[in-house]
Amino acid sequence: MLTAMTRDEKETTVGRGTRLVHGARPPYVDGRRPVNPPVVRAATVDFASMADMAAAQQPGSAGAQSFTYGVRGTPTGFALEDLITDLENGHGTKLYSSGLEAIAAVLLGFLHPGDHLLVVDTVYAPVRQLLDRFLHERGIRYDFYSPREPDLARLLQPTTRMIYTETPGSVTMELQDIAGIAAIAHAHGDVLVVCDNTWASGYCYRPLEHGADLSIVAGTKYLGGHS
Ligand SMILES: Cc1ncc(COP(=O)(O)O)c(C=O)c1O
């Protein structure tokens, strides 16, 4: 069964296309299942016993999927997360209600006062407002770099904690050498490489395979079938 295989086994026995076609299918119950995951909408979750509740609330890795309260996700959302994880060849996906919210969560969640951030100049424009209105007042400094910068290493500062990039970039479509950026960032120490992968989506490009630490995709675009 596909679902019982480890990631390595999956790589060797089924092709990527086959895996994606079969991804996010619900489990068989009594030998049958709906083809697409049923839509589960919920607020408060009722547990059959205290033991079941305690098991569901076990602290797992940050952002681990557990159906404990509707706003934290339901099995429908978790199925989509798993599919995107496969599409991006990653290790875990977290859904947000918009792409910009995901970007804000990454910037505000991983950066702290005193940190410095490098941002590609072709960044999706509203990110500039996020930087200006939310990061600036929290004492997080940032500089933009040209998507054609030949020597990114020279722009790193001792406090740089993140390189935020986008490839292709909005809207002039410069491509970024993610492997090269990751090599520079990781040689410098604890510098995260974050890539907005909205334009390509995991179908065409997978930043994590090239050394990025986080990939962000706005599902409102290519991924959702719109432009
Ligand atoms: C490259 C890129 N990143 C992020 C976003 C933000 O997505 P959302 O509209 O879901 O907030 C967009 C939306 O246009 C985008 O084009």
The ligand as an SDF file (V2000), in Angstrom:
LIG
                    3D

 16 16  0  0  0  0  0  0  0  0999 V2000
    4.1980   35.4930   -5.4220 C   0  0  0  0  0  0  0  0  0  0  0  0
    3.0550   35.6480   -4.4800 C   0  0  0  0  0  0  0  0  0  0  0  0
    3.2360   35.3460   -3.1820 N   0  0  0  0  0  0  0  0  0  0  0  0
    2.2370   35.4680   -2.2850 C   0  0  0  0  0  0  0  0  0  0  0  0
    0.9890   35.9170   -2.6510 C   0  0  0  0  0  0  0  0  0  0  0  0
   -0.0630   36.1030   -1.5910 C   0  0  0  0  0  0  0  0  0  0  0  0
   -1.1230   35.2310   -1.7380 O   0  0  0  0  0  0  0  0  0  0  0  0
   -2.5830   35.5500   -1.1500 P   0  0  0  0  0  0  0  0  0  0  0  0
   -3.2890   36.3840   -2.1740 O   0  0  0  0  0  0  0  0  0  0  0  0
   -3.2000   34.2010   -0.9480 O   0  0  0  0  0  0  0  0  0  0  0  0
   -2.4020   36.2930    0.1390 O   0  0  0  0  0  0  0  0  0  0  0  0
    0.7480   36.2280   -3.9890 C   0  0  0  0  0  0  0  0  0  0  0  0
   -0.5680   36.7230   -4.4310 C   0  0  0  0  0  0  0  0  0  0  0  0
   -0.7110   37.3540   -5.4600 O   0  0  0  0  0  0  0  0  0  0  0  0
    1.8020   36.0870   -4.9390 C   0  0  0  0  0  0  0  0  0  0  0  0
    1.6370   36.3810   -6.2300 O   0  0  0  0  0  0  0  0  0  0  0  0
  1  2  1  0
  2  3  1  0
  2 15  2  0
  3  4  2  0
  4  5  1  0
  5  6  1  0
  5 12  2  0
  6  7  1  0
  7  8  1  0
  8  9  2  0
  8 10  1  0
  8 11  1  0
 12 13  1  0
 12 15  1  0
 13 14  2  0
 15 16  1  0
M  END
$$$$
